[in-house]
Amino acid sequence: MAILGFLTHVLAGQARVVEDTLKGMPEFTTYGIHKDSYLVVVAEAPSEQLEGLLDRVRGVQGVLAVYVTSLTREDEDLEKTVPAHTQPVRNKTS
């Protein structure tokens, strides 16, 4: 399971509409509006679904951009969900 925190930049005057749309999607929790143009959002889902979730947010009318601020993975087999070139380096023992 992954927990993803992000800011959603929205058109002026659209923050409440976008927030209501995201509240209707069970994977997302919103934590308020900042400066009338940014929503603070957290998503929780399996890692392999994160890109699709972000695409859904980007597709909401009124969304200008999505800025990922944090990502935490818990209880996942990284070798199955993360490309090899992005995996942590492990020390080999002789």
Secondary structure by P-SEA (a helix, b strand, c coil): cbbbbbbbbbcccaaaaaaaaaaacccccccccccccbbbbbbbccccaaaaaaaaaaacccccccccccccccccccccccccccccbbbbcc
